[in-house]
Amino acid sequence: MEKSDKRIINVKCGKCGKLISEDVYEFEGVKLCEDCYMDEVIASQPKKCVMK
């Protein structure tokens, strides 16, 4: 089985607008650069209450 290549050339990030020439990530249907993707994944994690 071959590895799928997720590289797409000349796509704009749906969050910051930067031109993506390397790996393109998708989060909730939006194509994102790696930095914005990581920001969105971290922000979407459930928060734990530290006052327990």
N, C-alpha and C positions, 0 to 999 in steps of 0.2 A: 504494500500500500504506500502510495506517495504522500509526502507531507504537503498539505495545502499551503500555498504561498499567499500571505495576506498583504503583499506589497502592491500598492497602487500608486502610480506616478501622477503628480500634479492634481491633488485633491486639497481643497481648503478645509481647515478645521472648522467645524460648526460652532465652536465656542469662541476661539480667539482669532479665527480668520487666517492663521498662518498657513502658508502653502506646505503641504505634507509631501515629502518626496521619499519617505521611508515607510515604516509600518503605519498602517491606518487601523485605528480601533473604532469599534462601534459600541455606543452605550445608549440605550433607550431609543434606538433608531437614528442616532446622530453620529456622523463620522467625526472622530476626534484625533488630535495628535496624542502622542504618548503622555505628555505632561497633563493635558486637560483630562484625558481618560483616567489617569491616576487620581487627580483631584476629585473627579465625579465619583469614582469608586469609593474613595475614603469618605467623602461627604454623605454617601448613601448608606453607610453602615449605621446600624442602630446604636444609639447612645446609651451607655450604662450609667445609672445613677450612682454617684459616689457618696451619697448621703444615707446609705443603707445601714 
